[in-house]
Amino acid sequence: TPRLEEYLSNIWAAMTGPILLPAYFFLSQNIEEQAIQQLLCESNIINLSSMIVRLSADLQRSR
């Protein structure tokens, strides 16, 4: 069983792709690599929303 810090850091890696990839492909304009990197490095909203989605899913599975 992972420690809480390790679990929460894995949430970021597991949930970022499903959020960003559809947005990247379905937008009509091109996204520069620099914009994606800035979003990944500096955006707490994606990090926190990913945690909420993952924790909610884990709670549903544990019931």
Buried (B, 14 or more C-beta within 10 A) or exposed (E): EEEEEEBBEEBBEEBBEEEBEEEEEEEEEEEEEEEEEEBEEEEEEBBEEBBEBBEEEEEEEEE
